[in-house]
Amino acid sequence: MIPVFFLYAFLASSYMCSKTLLDCISPMLLTAITSLGAGALLLSAYIYHKRTTCVPHFSQFLKDMTIVALCTTFGATVLRYYALSCVSAFFVTLVMVFDPFITAMLSYFLQGIPCNIYQIGAICLAVGGTLPLLTSELSVSGSLQLIPLAALFVALVINRMGWIHAQKVLKQDHYSPTLVTATNMIIGGLLSGVFAISNNYHLQVLTLTSSQVCKIMYVLTINNVLCSWGYTYLLSKFSITLLSITEFLTPCFVALLGWLLWSDPIDWKLVVALICVSLGLFLFMKFQRRETPVNVN
C-alpha cells in the first residue's frame, strides 16, 4: 500500500498547483492542455515499449474508452477544476469523504459487488474521522456557493462510473494501464479542446508567464501522467472501493503541504482523520474478498 500513499501525496501537490493556475486559465483549457500532453507522452511510451501500434478489438476499445473519457478526464476533471476555481483545494479534497459510499453503491448496482459488514464499518470509520475537518471547513467557508458543491458531487458520481468501466476494460486482459490511461487522456483532452476553442479560451495561452507554464508542466507530469497512470495500474491490483477510501489521504496531504510550505496550523482534527483513515484502510483490506488478479501487459 506504500505506492498508494505516494500517489495521493503527489495528487495533493498537483491540486494545490492547479488552484493557482485557475486564476489565469479556464478549467476547460487547463484540462485540454494537460490531458493531451499527458496522453501523447503515455502513448509514445506504450508504442516504444510494445513496438507496435496494433490494438486488439480496436473498435470496441475505442467505444469503451470514449465512455471512460467522457466520465473521467472530460466530465469529472472539468467539473473539479471549476469547483477548484471557486473554493479552496482543501475543501475540494474534503468532499471526497463521500466517495467510498458512492463507490460502494455503484459497485453493487453496476457490478454486483457487495460489501460485508466489516468493510462498511471501515468506510464509516474513515468518513467519521474526516467529518470534523469537513464541518470545520464549512464553518470557515460560510459563503460557499451551492453550484461548486453540486459540481463536486456530480464529478464524484460520474468519475466513479467511468473508473468502474475502466476496470472492466483492464480485466479483459488485452490492454495495459498505459494504453488505457493514454487513450483516456487523448479523448478527454480533445473534447475539452473543442469546447475551449469554441469559447475562445485558447487565447489565454498568449498571456501565460514562464512560471505559469512551468506549473502547467508540473500538473501535466504529476497529475495527468504519474497519478493517472498510477491509479489505472492500481485498479488492476486492488478493488475500486478500497482505492476510493484511500482518497481520504488527499485532504490530509493538502493540509500537511500547507503546513510545510505556508506554515498553516495543524490541529487535532487532522491527526484524528489520519488515524481513522489508516485504521479504516487496515480493516477494509483485512476483510476484503479475494479477487482474481488482473494480468497487466
C-alpha positions as CSV (number, residue, x, y, z in Angstrom):
1,M,0.0,0.0,0.0
2,I,3.0,2.3,0.1
3,P,2.6,3.3,-3.6
4,V,-0.9,4.5,-2.7
5,F,0.4,6.9,-0.1
6,F,2.9,8.4,-2.6
7,L,0.2,8.6,-5.3
8,Y,-2.1,10.7,-3.1
9,A,0.8,12.8,-1.8
10,F,1.6,13.8,-5.4
11,L,-2.0,14.3,-6.2
12,A,-2.4,16.7,-3.3
13,S,0.5,18.8,-4.6
14,S,-1.0,18.9,-8.1
15,Y,-4.3,20.1,-6.7
16,M,-2.6,23.0,-4.9
17,C,-0.7,23.9,-8.1
18,S,-3.8,23.7,-10.2
19,K,-5.6,26.1,-7.8
20,T,-3.0,28.8,-8.5
21,L,-3.4,28.3,-12.3
22,L,-7.1,28.6,-12.4
23,D,-6.8,32.4,-11.7
24,C,-5.4,32.8,-15.2
25,I,-6.7,29.9,-17.3
26,S,-10.1,28.3,-17.7
27,P,-10.8,24.8,-16.4
28,M,-11.7,23.6,-19.9
29,L,-8.4,24.8,-21.4
30,L,-6.3,23.5,-18.5
31,T,-7.9,20.1,-18.9
32,A,-7.2,20.1,-22.7
33,I,-3.6,21.1,-22.4
34,T,-2.7,18.7,-19.6
35,S,-4.7,15.8,-20.9
36,L,-3.4,16.0,-24.5
37,G,0.2,16.5,-23.4
38,A,0.0,13.5,-20.9
39,G,-1.8,11.3,-23.4
40,A,0.8,11.9,-26.1
41,L,3.6,11.1,-23.7
42,L,2.0,7.9,-22.4
43,L,1.0,6.7,-25.9
44,S,4.6,7.3,-27.1
45,A,5.9,5.3,-24.1
46,Y,3.4,2.5,-24.9
47,I,4.4,2.3,-28.6
48,Y,8.1,2.4,-27.7
49,H,7.7,-0.4,-25.2
50,K,5.4,-2.6,-27.3
51,R,7.0,-1.8,-30.6
52,T,3.5,-1.9,-32.2
53,T,0.5,0.4,-32.8
54,C,-1.9,-2.6,-33.1
55,V,-4.7,-2.6,-30.5
56,P,-6.8,-5.7,-30.2
57,H,-10.6,-5.2,-30.8
58,F,-9.9,-1.6,-31.5
59,S,-13.5,-0.6,-32.4
60,Q,-14.9,-1.8,-29.1
61,F,-11.9,-0.5,-27.2
62,L,-12.5,3.0,-28.6
63,K,-16.1,2.9,-27.7
64,D,-15.3,1.8,-24.1
65,M,-12.6,4.4,-23.7
66,T,-14.9,7.2,-25.0
67,I,-17.3,6.4,-22.2
68,V,-14.4,6.4,-19.7
69,A,-13.1,9.7,-21.0
70,L,-16.5,11.4,-21.0
71,C,-16.9,10.5,-17.3
72,T,-13.4,11.0,-16.0
73,T,-10.9,13.1,-18.0
74,F,-13.5,15.3,-19.6
75,G,-16.6,15.4,-17.3
76,A,-15.2,14.9,-13.8
77,T,-11.9,16.8,-14.4
78,V,-13.6,19.9,-15.8
79,L,-16.2,20.0,-13.0
80,R,-13.4,19.5,-10.4
81,Y,-11.3,22.3,-11.9
82,Y,-14.4,24.6,-12.0
83,A,-15.1,23.9,-8.3
84,L,-11.4,24.4,-7.5
85,S,-11.6,27.9,-9.1
86,C,-14.4,28.8,-6.7
87,V,-13.4,27.2,-3.4
88,S,-10.2,26.1,-1.6
89,A,-8.2,23.0,-2.7
90,F,-8.6,21.7,0.9
91,F,-12.4,21.8,0.6
92,V,-12.4,20.2,-2.8
93,T,-10.5,17.2,-1.5
94,L,-12.6,17.1,1.7
95,V,-15.7,16.5,-0.3
96,M,-14.2,13.2,-1.3
97,V,-15.2,11.8,2.1
98,F,-18.5,10.8,0.3
99,D,-16.6,8.9,-2.4
100,P,-16.5,5.5,-0.7
101,F,-20.3,5.4,-0.2
102,I,-20.8,6.4,-3.8
103,T,-18.3,3.8,-5.0
104,A,-19.8,1.1,-2.8
105,M,-23.3,1.8,-4.2
106,L,-22.2,2.0,-7.8
107,S,-20.1,-1.2,-7.5
108,Y,-23.2,-3.0,-6.1
109,F,-25.6,-1.8,-8.7
110,L,-23.2,-1.9,-11.7
111,Q,-21.0,-4.8,-10.9
112,G,-23.0,-6.7,-8.2
113,I,-20.1,-6.5,-5.7
114,P,-21.5,-6.3,-2.2
115,C,-19.5,-5.0,0.9
116,N,-19.6,-7.1,4.1
117,I,-20.5,-5.5,7.4
118,Y,-16.8,-5.1,8.4
119,Q,-16.0,-3.3,5.2
120,I,-19.0,-0.9,5.7
121,G,-17.8,-0.3,9.2
122,A,-14.3,0.5,7.9
123,I,-15.8,3.0,5.4
124,C,-17.9,4.6,8.2
125,L,-14.8,4.9,10.4
126,A,-12.8,6.7,7.7
127,V,-15.7,9.0,6.9
128,G,-16.4,9.7,10.6
129,G,-12.8,10.6,11.2
130,T,-12.7,13.1,8.4
131,L,-16.1,14.8,9.1
132,P,-14.7,17.1,11.8
133,L,-12.4,18.5,9.2
134,L,-15.3,19.0,6.7
135,T,-17.6,20.7,9.2
136,S,-14.7,22.9,10.3
137,E,-14.0,24.0,6.7
138,L,-17.7,24.5,6.1
139,S,-17.9,26.9,9.0
140,V,-15.0,28.9,7.7
141,S,-16.4,28.9,4.1
142,G,-19.8,30.2,5.1
143,S,-20.3,31.9,1.8
144,L,-19.7,28.7,-0.1
145,Q,-21.7,28.6,-3.3
146,L,-24.1,25.7,-4.0
147,I,-23.1,25.4,-7.7
148,P,-19.4,24.4,-7.0
149,L,-20.6,22.0,-4.3
150,A,-23.1,20.4,-6.7
151,A,-20.4,20.2,-9.4
152,L,-18.2,18.3,-7.0
153,F,-20.8,15.7,-6.2
154,V,-21.7,15.2,-9.9
155,A,-17.9,14.9,-10.6
156,L,-17.7,12.2,-7.9
157,V,-20.5,10.1,-9.3
158,I,-19.5,10.3,-13.0
159,N,-15.8,9.8,-12.1
160,R,-16.6,6.6,-10.3
161,M,-18.8,5.3,-13.1
162,G,-16.0,6.0,-15.5
163,W,-13.3,4.2,-13.5
164,I,-15.6,1.2,-12.8
165,H,-16.0,0.9,-16.6
166,A,-12.2,1.3,-17.0
167,Q,-11.6,-1.5,-14.6
168,K,-13.8,-3.7,-16.8
169,V,-11.6,-2.8,-19.7
170,L,-8.5,-3.7,-17.8
171,K,-9.9,-7.1,-16.8
172,Q,-10.3,-8.1,-20.4
173,D,-6.5,-8.8,-20.4
174,H,-6.0,-7.2,-23.8
175,Y,-4.9,-3.7,-22.6
176,S,-2.2,-2.3,-20.3
177,P,-2.8,0.5,-17.8
178,T,-0.5,2.7,-20.0
179,L,-2.7,2.3,-23.1
180,V,-5.9,2.8,-21.2
181,T,-4.6,5.9,-19.5
182,A,-3.2,7.4,-22.7
183,T,-6.4,6.8,-24.7
184,N,-8.5,8.2,-21.9
185,M,-6.3,11.4,-21.7
186,I,-6.3,11.9,-25.5
187,I,-10.0,11.6,-26.0
188,G,-10.8,13.7,-22.9
189,G,-8.3,16.3,-24.0
190,L,-9.7,16.5,-27.5
191,L,-13.2,17.0,-26.2
192,S,-12.0,19.7,-23.7
193,G,-10.0,21.4,-26.5
194,V,-13.0,21.6,-28.8
195,F,-15.1,23.3,-26.1
196,A,-12.2,25.6,-25.2
197,I,-11.6,26.7,-28.7
198,S,-15.3,27.2,-29.4
199,N,-15.4,29.6,-26.4
200,N,-12.1,31.4,-27.4
201,Y,-10.4,30.2,-24.2
202,H,-7.4,29.2,-26.2
203,L,-6.4,32.8,-26.4
204,Q,-5.5,32.7,-22.7
205,V,-2.4,30.8,-23.7
206,L,-0.9,34.0,-25.1
207,T,-1.0,35.7,-21.7
208,L,0.7,32.9,-19.7
209,T,4.0,33.7,-18.0
210,S,7.0,31.4,-17.8
211,S,6.2,30.5,-14.2
212,Q,2.6,29.6,-15.1
213,V,3.9,27.4,-18.0
214,C,6.2,25.6,-15.5
215,K,3.2,25.0,-13.2
216,I,1.2,23.6,-16.1
217,M,4.1,21.2,-16.9
218,Y,4.1,20.2,-13.3
219,V,0.4,19.4,-13.3
220,L,0.7,17.6,-16.6
221,T,3.6,15.4,-15.4
222,I,2.4,14.7,-11.8
223,N,-1.4,14.7,-12.1
224,N,-2.1,13.5,-15.7
225,V,0.9,11.2,-16.2
226,L,2.1,9.9,-12.9
227,C,-1.1,9.9,-10.8
228,S,-3.5,8.9,-13.6
229,W,-1.3,6.1,-14.8
230,G,-0.6,5.0,-11.2
231,Y,-4.3,5.0,-10.4
232,T,-5.1,2.9,-13.5
233,Y,-2.3,0.5,-12.6
234,L,-3.7,0.2,-9.0
235,L,-7.1,-0.6,-10.4
236,S,-5.6,-3.8,-11.8
237,K,-4.4,-4.7,-8.3
238,F,-7.0,-3.5,-5.8
239,S,-10.8,-3.1,-5.6
240,I,-12.2,0.3,-6.7
241,T,-13.9,0.6,-3.3
242,L,-10.6,0.3,-1.5
243,L,-9.0,2.9,-3.7
244,S,-11.9,5.3,-3.0
245,I,-11.2,5.0,0.7
246,T,-7.5,5.9,0.2
247,E,-8.7,9.2,-1.4
248,F,-9.2,10.4,2.2
249,L,-5.4,10.8,2.3
250,T,-5.6,13.6,-0.2
251,P,-7.0,16.3,2.1
252,C,-4.6,15.2,4.8
253,F,-1.7,15.7,2.4
254,V,-3.1,19.0,1.3
255,A,-3.1,20.2,5.0
256,L,0.4,18.8,5.5
257,L,1.7,20.6,2.5
258,G,0.1,23.8,3.7
259,W,1.9,23.4,7.0
260,L,5.2,22.7,5.3
261,L,5.0,25.4,2.6
262,W,3.0,28.2,4.2
263,S,3.1,27.3,8.0
264,D,-0.6,26.7,8.1
265,P,-1.6,25.4,11.5
266,I,-2.4,21.7,12.0
267,D,-5.0,20.9,14.7
268,W,-6.3,17.7,16.4
269,K,-8.9,17.2,13.6
270,L,-6.2,16.3,11.1
271,V,-4.5,13.9,13.5
272,V,-7.8,12.2,14.2
273,A,-8.5,12.0,10.4
274,L,-5.1,10.4,9.7
275,I,-5.6,7.8,12.5
276,C,-9.2,6.9,11.4
277,V,-8.3,6.7,7.7
278,S,-5.3,4.5,8.4
279,L,-7.3,2.2,10.7
280,G,-10.2,2.1,8.2
281,L,-7.8,1.1,5.4
282,F,-6.3,-1.7,7.5
283,L,-9.8,-3.1,8.4
284,F,-11.1,-2.8,4.8
285,M,-8.1,-4.7,3.5
286,K,-8.3,-7.3,6.3
287,F,-11.9,-8.2,5.4
288,Q,-11.7,-7.7,1.7
289,R,-12.9,-10.5,-0.5
290,R,-10.2,-12.0,-2.6
291,E,-10.5,-11.1,-6.3
292,T,-8.9,-12.6,-9.3
293,P,-5.8,-10.5,-10.2
294,V,-5.7,-8.8,-13.5
295,N,-2.9,-9.6,-15.9
296,V,-1.1,-6.4,-16.8
297,N,0.6,-6.4,-20.2
